[in-house]
């Protein structure tokens, strides 16, 4: 589920960047949301590795 959300957010980010530019407010917000998702994935992976 999380990986799917990350992939969808990446696609949206690419479209926003192409449409509005990389420094547009919409693009930056989407990028920050993607960062949060990636951080969640990283935390999940860390927790998983700690339990092994």
C-alpha positions as CSV (number, residue, x, y, z in Angstrom):
1,X,0.0,0.0,0.0
2,X,2.7,2.5,1.0
3,X,4.8,1.7,-2.1
4,X,1.7,2.3,-4.3
5,X,1.1,5.7,-2.6
6,X,4.8,6.6,-3.2
7,X,4.6,5.7,-6.9
8,X,1.3,7.6,-7.4
9,X,2.8,10.7,-5.6
10,X,5.9,10.5,-7.8
11,X,3.7,10.5,-10.9
12,X,1.8,13.5,-9.7
13,X,5.1,15.3,-8.8
14,X,6.4,14.7,-12.3
15,X,3.3,16.1,-13.9
16,X,3.3,19.2,-11.6
17,X,6.9,19.8,-12.2
18,X,6.4,19.7,-16.0
19,X,3.3,21.8,-15.9
20,X,4.1,24.5,-13.3
21,X,7.9,24.2,-12.8
22,X,10.0,22.9,-10.0
23,X,9.7,25.9,-7.8
24,X,5.9,26.3,-8.0
25,X,4.0,26.1,-4.7
26,X,2.0,23.0,-5.8
27,X,5.1,21.2,-6.9
28,X,7.0,22.0,-3.6
29,X,4.0,20.8,-1.5
30,X,3.8,17.6,-3.5
31,X,7.5,17.0,-3.1
32,X,7.2,17.5,0.7
33,X,4.4,15.0,0.8
34,X,6.5,12.5,-1.2
35,X,9.3,13.1,1.3
36,X,7.0,12.2,4.2
37,X,5.9,9.0,2.5
38,X,9.6,8.1,1.8
39,X,10.4,8.8,5.4
40,X,7.6,6.5,6.5
41,X,9.0,3.8,4.3
42,X,12.5,4.3,5.7
43,X,11.2,4.1,9.2
44,X,9.3,0.9,8.4
45,X,12.4,-0.6,6.9
46,X,14.4,0.4,9.9
47,X,11.9,-1.2,12.3
48,X,11.8,-4.3,10.2
49,X,15.6,-4.7,10.2
50,X,15.7,-4.1,14.0
51,X,13.3,-7.0,14.6
52,X,15.4,-9.5,12.6
